[in-house]
Amino acid sequence: MALYTSIHLHNVPADKTDEYAAWFDGPHREALGGLRGLRYADRFEVTKEQIMPDAQQCWRYLSVYEFDLPNPVIDLPALGPLVAEARDAGLIAADDTERLYSYRLFGDWKGSPNWQRDQPFSGISVLLGNYIPGRHDEYQTWYENVHSVEVANVPGHVAMIRGELSSLQIEPRRYCPGDQLVMTAQQTDDLAFTITDFAARALGHSPSGIAMQPRSTAGSTARTVHYFRKISGTKFWPGGIAYGGDLSVYPGKG
């Protein structure tokens, strides 16, 4: 078995937002129940609060699909036709911004003491990043042993999961600017505070007195970060398992 995450970054026509939401939490979620290895699927909307406030936010919406796959070569592409239903129905904006990227994960969600495991995530941030060529191992060691701990301990941040761009991709394929995926989960009703303190800790002047270690030079500055809030109808997410309203499509639930 292998852990994979597929992220669907997209926009929706202004007059189709309600229709898309109903499709995702209705027919789409039911269809997802037939996929082997699906652990959860959730939908998010970009927030006004961003760690890089001047960076362009190309996508209003993000869908995340996480799998534990028995045979990735066979099973991962099966998501493609289910996402294509929205595209074929005109629910995805035809503005050439849609992106669908799949990453093989290094491990499961790595939580901090902040994580309330009986509560859902309020949102996630997505970092599409890269490492300096020839410094892969150094980058991974720094992220796993140092930076992941620092970031997940920021108030409002609760867990992190990371992965590397897979050779298996779902059509339609597009260029991906980030070989490395970092997703950080939040549980907070004050995202502005979380982001402000995150930046302050990174710069060494947080009121908490906590300062992050200098960023590793093995990490490339060619990266983008995007914060999203959860908007789909998931009712429960303990330790990486989620389900929607119809428990019958999630074996073992109910």
TIFIRO-5076 format. One record per residue (C-alpha): x, z, y; residue in three letters. Coordinates in steps of 0.001 Angstrom, whole numbers, plus 500000, padded with zeros to 6 digits. Layout:
<sites>
XZYala
...
</sites>
This chain:
<sites>
500000500000500000met
501187499236503523ala
499949500376506925leu
499099497632509410tyr
497394497524512789thr
495830494442514346ser
495090494632518062ile
492613492254519674his
493153491940523433leu
490404489965525123his
487910489506527915asn
484139489114527663val
481924486967529911pro
480251489170532525ala
476768488397531219asp
477741489101527587lys
479126492655527757thr
476053494329526280asp
475707491640523638glu
479344492034522620tyr
478989495823522363ala
475896495470520186ala
477688492940517979trp
480773495122517529phe
478913498307516632asp
476289496446514605gly
476930493301512535pro
480689493343513049his
481155496942511949arg
478960496316508924glu
481021493248507995ala
484236495225508417leu
482998497582505713gly
483676494813503211gly
487377494522504045leu
489806496054501604arg
492024498724503084gly
490266499166506439leu
490872502693507779arg
489092502385511091tyr
488041500036513854ala
487376501006517454asp
486868499337520788arg
488351500239524178phe
488134499263527856glu
491026499210530327val
491190502170532713thr
491871502213536437lys
494598504799535774glu
497826503129534641gln
501431504287534227ile
502531500932535688met
499968500608538512pro
501424497373539857asp
501462495612536479ala
498801492992535908gln
496099494012533449gln
495211490727531784cys
492684492202529367trp
489623494286530039arg
488964495021526372tyr
490944496021523302leu
489809496334519689ser
492030498143517200val
491831497612513441tyr
493975499780511200glu
494539499048507524phe
496216500471504464asp
496525497219502562leu
497035496732498834pro
498211493150499387asn
498809492290503069pro
499343488576502447val
495853488303500968ile
493993491003502856asp
495179490858506476leu
493966487288507190pro
490443488292506103ala
489940489869509522leu
490264486476511219gly
486837485012510347pro
485100488239511379leu
486657488157514854val
485962484416515054ala
482218485152514912glu
482395486594518436ala
484472483668519653arg
482097481120518131asp
479107482905519698ala
480629482715523165gly
481185486481523358leu
484887486103524168ile
485857484618527515ala
487347481133527207ala
490061481893529771asp
493086481599527445asp
493789485334527671thr
492671486287524164glu
495454487647521964arg
495371488912518369leu
498592490560517175tyr
499347492306513875ser
502038494929513350tyr
503391496597510243arg
503437500314510993leu
506439502537510372phe
504188505433509408gly
500924507201510130asp
499870508873513391trp
502463511454514443lys
500682514282516208gly
501689516973518679ser
500296520508519004pro
497878519044521588asn
495928517178518897trp
492440518527518147gln
491983516869514783arg
488258517533514604asp
487681515566517807gln
487848511795518488pro
490441510178520690phe
489227509592524236ser
491533506605524608gly
494845505037523717ile
497722503401525504ser
499378500293524116val
503018499480524770leu
504301496050523824leu
508053496496523908gly
511404495230522738asn
514868496532521947tyr
518228495183523054ile
519521492708520431pro
521908494369518026gly
520645497877518817arg
517579498058516571his
518613501187514669asp
519609503023517840glu
516257502191519433tyr
514292503376516392gln
516257506637516127thr
515699507449519805trp
511987506669519650tyr
511331508546516425glu
513417511654517070asn
513275511999520854val
510811509919522837his
507801510080520514ser
507947513882520651val
508336513947524449glu
505439511566525054val
503006513126522572ala
503596516567524107asn
502430515529527578val
499097517271528284pro
496304514877527304gly
498551512892524956his
498077513944521347val
499621511478518877ala
501683508325518539met
501918505500516027ile
504517502728516054arg
505142499422514344gly
506983496124514345glu
505514492653514775leu
504573491309511363ser
505438487893509991ser
501761487847508968leu
499594486875511922gln
495923485966512247ile
494860482675513760glu
494708481628516520pro
498346482548516978arg
499802483101520438arg
503235484078521701tyr
503694487853521604cys
505814489432524365pro
506478492632522418gly
508176492874519028asp
507593496639519036gln
504170498314519202leu
503743501865520483val
500227503316520637met
499711506764522118thr
496368508516521692ala
494711510715524294gln
492174513503524199gln
491463514233527841thr
488821514063530538asp
491517513830533245asp
493625510792532442leu
494988510674536002ala
496629514072535493phe
498058513015532132thr
499633509874533561ile
500917511668536675thr
502587514403534630asp
503955511831532167phe
505668510003535029ala
506863513265536577ala
508416514424533296arg
510150511071532906ala
511588511395536431leu
512517515044535944gly
510278516669538550his
507161517802536687ser
505642521080537954pro
505843522189534309ser
509626522212534583gly
509851519889531559ile
512089516846531964ala
512379514023529461met
515772512869528307gln
517076509675529928pro
515535506544528498arg
517709504985525820ser
519596501903526965thr
518746500403523561ala
515208499838524853gly
514612496627526770ser
512876496715530145thr
510833493731528917ala
507753495786528130arg
504192496313529288thr
501971499387528995val
498175499388529101his
495840502417529051tyr
492348502060527571phe
489360504398527150arg
487255504380523984lys
483838502755524376ile
482692501947520831ser
480214503979518827gly
482615505802516558thr
481367509320515847lys
484353510905514137phe
488102510381513984trp
489984513134512140pro
493578512208511358gly
493072508469511496gly
489676507953509854ile
486681506790511837ala
483199505548511164tyr
480200504304513043gly
476529505032512761gly
475892503451509362asp
477797505621506902leu
476862503387503974ser
479477500802504964val
482273503381504718tyr
482782504411501097pro
483113508137500586gly
481440509048503882lys
478082510707504366gly
</sites>
